[in-house]
Amino acid sequence: MSDDMVRVCPLEDLAPGKALRIRLGDTDVALVRDSSGDVHAIGDRCSHGDISLAEGFVEDCEIECWAHGAKFDLNSGWPTSLPAYEPVPVFATEIRDGDIYISTAGQLLPKP
């Protein structure tokens, strides 16, 4: 496990198809478990409007902003539908001993 990883919650606290908003220092992060059970972490603020993505809808490997319908790929942070056209940062995650760990350093990935 790398040095910048911090424990955020037990895996059992995050049901498949759900998201939780967590705080890493001054940064809000949407912690998401997709329908396959994989865990992702992306910046919690929609790049189209200042709306919490953790309050949105999870389907497959995307999260949809509840306010305007923009969808974001959970692996890359890039929007997959309008009205958003800018990405949100992604954070590395690890599952260790039944707990979710997240990197404190988010990154913007190049467009896939």
HELIX and SHEET records of a PDB file:
HELIX    1   1 LEU A   11  ASP A   13  5                                   3    
HELIX    2   2 LEU A   53  GLU A   55  5                                   3    
SHEET    1   A 3 MET A   5  PRO A  10  0                                        
SHEET    2   A 3 ASP A  99  SER A 103 -1                                        
SHEET    3   A 3 THR A  93  ARG A  96 -1                                        
SHEET    1   B 4 LYS A  18  LEU A  24  0                                        
SHEET    2   B 4 THR A  27  ARG A  33 -1                                        
SHEET    3   B 4 VAL A  39  GLY A  43 -1                                        
SHEET    4   B 4 VAL A  90  PHE A  91 -1                                        
SHEET    1   C 3 PHE A  57  GLU A  59  0                                        
SHEET    2   C 3 GLU A  62  GLU A  64 -1                                        
SHEET    3   C 3 LYS A  71  ASP A  73 -1                                        
END                                                                             
